[in-house]
């Protein structure tokens, strides 16, 4: 691996985005075999009349659930870790502060990856498993919230006291923090077995997963798009249209999914083609449906922004945001070979180090200047 990194770029100096993708690769490698094995087994069931998952023939439907959720829960982190990496790059630049707790963010990612393989049974609390199994997996499901919480506090600490510049990218990053926290807290409730029994297979689950995957992953990806679009294309996305996109999306997203927490608590099931008509169900469903159109409109605004900006957006320059990492040393868009000269790697912010280096002075690993 070293021969593919810039000279001096040790693992303690790579960006947190690289750390997240690095750990994500291990998650993919170890999560997919369970799904692939289950798919082969169910194919054999259907094509060759085997009995892996057919209870009437001595198989076990719970075996399918075990295989699927052994893949399914790490898959959530496979989807969200890249967004964690994006947020870890966007927040420091627009807060004008070094990321708080680099080591904790990196190590907590490793912890998430490890623990993600030990919590899948919380998707099966209502299947009649023994109380010993329920207790063990309830504990691990609560435990995995710890490294995720560390990340949230580190990002907030990075913003705290910073000179924050609320570009569209930073607005999406801030919304990510709030909405992913809501999704995380609603997820922790499923670690409490009696609460899970009440809320499982209800609209509360729908609300939870959308706050994680849309409020978290999608908002994180939009933050990254507005941040790196000028590097990829050489042109800036319109901030005016971007703010319209952001506010339509925030209002549309929360209007669509927040009320589903209440619908689930009231007993509205998911995966049903029709429902008993109740005033509380009907009104909240109508509200969700109306705001869903607003959410869809926000995506159309984003597409409009991309098309307009590609044709006549402001020229970005090489480093429009004042970024510190190596990609901002390349031209926008980058040349085929990326760099004429790679800056010396002395810390985690090579461009900051280069700009502030002087005879008789040196920079530490965090970018601090020492005499």
Helices and strands as residue ranges (DSSP letters): G 2-4, H 16-48, G 55-57, H 61-95, H 102-115, G 116-118, G 120-127, H 131-159, H 168-188, G 189-191, H 193-199, H 203-212, I 213-218, H 219-233, H 239-265, H 279-312, G 326-329, H 350-356, E 362-363, E 369-370
